[in-house]
Amino acid sequence: MNVLVTGGTGVLGREVVRAAHAAGHRVVTMSRKPAPNAAAAPRWATAHLVTGEGLAAAVADVDVVIHAASDPRGDPAADEEGTQRLAAAARAAGVGHVVYVSIVGIDRIPFPYYARKLAAERALAASGQPYSILRATQFHSFVDLLLGKAARAVPIVMPLPAGYHVQSVDVADVAARLLRAVDDGPQGLLPDYGGPERLTVGQAARLWKKACDVRKAIVPFPGFGATAAAFRAGHNTLPADTSPENRGRVSWEEWLARLAAPHPY
């Protein structure tokens, strides 16, 4: 198939591009930036979700779009409005399937970025474009980033929110699940997908400290409000009865063992 990957230079997008190539698809990476070199140009589409510039050309002759472009620090218009523009361009071009990557719990956790993702889901569902939506839990690399920030936040100790849970997943596992969705065709909202195990933040942090040789003591702090309550309730994780096919294979501890070198804290 001809597959266009939006956000193809991001953490997940790069892995999706690699996996799609390995599966025998003809893959085009979509980015706001020009192709990095002449060799990459035939497999590259420069387009802007916010303005719509380049979208029509990007989706031309495409069978499937894997929509992985999103950035909590980016322009909010890239989510809902950008997804609307992408879906409209895909429908006009006769694209058979748009697969959107979303986040587990966005309909239960009152967090601003999650509200943007939920609005993007609804925009795609209302577009008339055949689609699938895969909600995934946080990536292992994202949990690593958050714990690193906590370790640097203050001297001596490592403050962490009390009672939070995580069920992080490897990006390669998510990429493989997305390619299954491509093969299956449009299915609407798919079952949630996440890592193989649910951990408290404290459990995840202790494994991280050991792997990264961090000696700071963990100090829990209480969180307040509806968002904190939702994370304590584990709304960002999978139900206990989730089937194995909707769980990744690489555990948090296994992912940590792959780190090239301990973090310098």
N, C-alpha and C positions, 0 to 999 in steps of 0.2 A: 504493500500500500504506500501511497504518498502521504507522509505524516508531517505536519507542521507542529513544532513545539514552541509555544510562546514562553518567554522567560527561559529560553534555552541555555543561557549562560549562568543561571542561578545554581544553587546547591542541588536542588532536585532536577532542574532542567538539564543540567549537564549529564546527570546519570540517566535520565530518560532518553536523551539523544544517543548516548552510548548503547543502552540496552535495545533501543529500536533499531539501530544499525546492526547490532549483533543478531537481531531477529529477522533480518533480511528486508526491512522496510527502507524506502527511499526517504530520507529525513532532511527537513529544512529547519534550521534554527532561526527563530524570530527574536529580534532584539531591537531596542531603540538605537543602538549604536551600529555604525557601518561594519562590514566584515573586517576581521582583523588583518587579513591578507588576501592576496589574489587567489590562492589555492582554496580558501574557504568560501569565496564569493558565490560559486554555483549552488552551494548548500546553505545559503544565508538569505534572510529577508529582513530588511530594515523597515520597521513600522512602529507607529505610536498609538497605544490604546487611548490615550487622553485626547489626542487631536483627531485620530482616525487616519492620519497620513500614512499611506503605504499599505493599509489593511487589505484593500481590494486585490492588490498585486500579490500580497503574501498568501492569500487563501486560494488564488487561482490554481486550478488543476490539483487541488488537495482532496484526499479522501477523508482524512481524519485530522482534527486539531486536538492536541493535548494542551490545554490551557493552564500553564503552570506559572504564569506571570503574576506576581503579587509582592508587595513590599509594605510592611507596617509603617515604615518610615517614609514611604513615597507619597505621591499625590493621591489623595482619596478617590479622585475621579477615575483613576485607573481600574478600580474594582467594579462598582456597579455600572457606571457609564461606559467604561472601557469594555466590560463584558457585553453590554448591550451592543456596542459598535462591532465588536468581533463577531457576535452571533448573527447580527444583521448582514455583515459582509459574507460570512460563511453560508448563510441561507441563500443569499443572492447568487453565490458562486456554485450552489448545488453540492456543498460539502455534506457528506452523509452522516457525520458524527462529530460532535464536540465533547471532549472529556474534560471536565473541570475538576481541579484539585482544590479541595476545601479542608476544613479543620473539624475534628470531632468536638462536639459540645457547643458549637457557635450559636445554636438555638436555645441553649440553656445557661450560658455564661454571659452576663451583661458587661462585655468588654468592648470598647469602641472599634477596635480592628475587627473583632469577630462580627460586629453588626455590619461592617462593610462587606465582609465575606458572605454573610447571609443574604444581604441585598443583591450581591452578584449572583448567588445561586438562584434567587427568585427571578432576576432579570433573564437568566438563561432559560429557566423553565417556562417563562412567559413569551419567549421569543419566537416560538414556532419551529426552531431549529432542533432536529433530533440530537439528544444529549445523554450523557451520563455524568453523575456527580459522585466523586469519591472523597469522603471525609477521612482524613488520616490524623493520627495523634502526632504530637511534637516529634521532631527528628532527634536522634541521639546527639547530633552535632549542636542542636539548639539548646538542649539541656546542658551540654558541656559548656556552651557559651554563658548561660545564665549562672551556672555554678562558679565559673571563672570570675564573673563580675562580683558575685557574692564574696568570693575569697579575697578580692582586691578592695572591697568596699571600706573596710575599717581595719585597723591594726589588731593583731593578736587573735581575734575571733572571726568566725564565719557566720553571719546572721542569715537565717532561713525562715520562711513562713511556716508556722506550725500547722500540721494536719493536712498539708497539701499532698496530692498524689500525682504520679506521672506513669505513663506507659509508653515510653519513647520507642521509636522504630527506626530502623536503618533505611536510608534513602534508596538503597539498591532493592530492598524488599518492596518499597512503595512503587518504584519504577516498574518492577515485575508485575505488580498488581494492576498498574495502569495499562500495561500491554495486554494483560488478560482482558481488561475492559474493552480495549480496541478490538480484540478478536471476537468478543461476545456481541458487539454492536450496541446501539443505544438501549439503555436500561433504566433511565431516570436516576433516582437517588439510590445508590448502591449501599449495601451494608457497610457500616463503619469498619475501618481497618487500622490496626495498631500493632504495637510491639508484643512480644510473646509473654510479657509479665507486667503486672501492676506493682509498683513500689511506692512507698511513702517518699517524700522528698528527702527525709533523713536517711533512709536506706540507700537511695541513689547517691546521696552526697558522701556517705561513708565509703561506698565502692569507688567513687570518683577520687576521694582523698587518697585512698590507698594506691590507686593507679597513677596518680599525678604527684605522689609524695608531698602532699600538703599536710602540714602539722597543726593548723589552726583548729581550735575547738568549735564545734557547731553550737550556735546559740539560737534556739527557736524564738520567734517573736510572733505575737498574735496579729492576725489580719482582721480588718473590720469591713463591713458592708456586704452587699449581695454578691459581688465578684469573688471575694475571699471565701464566702460561704459555698459558692458553686465549686470552687477548686477543692475545698475541703470535702465536699460531697463526692468528688471524683467524676464530675460531669465531663471532664476532659479525657476520660479513660473509657475502655470498652466494658460492656456488660460481662459478667462472669461466665455466662453461657455462650459467648461468642465462639463460633466454630474455628477450628485450626486454619482453615483456608483463608480466614480473615485476620490472621495474626502473622506477623513477620517471623523470620527464623532467627535473626541475630539479636541476642539479648544485649542489654546495657553493659553487663560485665564483659561479654565477648567483644563488644565494640571498643570498650576502653582498652582491652588488651592489645588492640591493633594500633593504638596511638604510637607514633614514631618515637616520641620522647616525652617525658613528664613535663607538665607545665611549670614555668618558673615562678613559684610563689614562695 
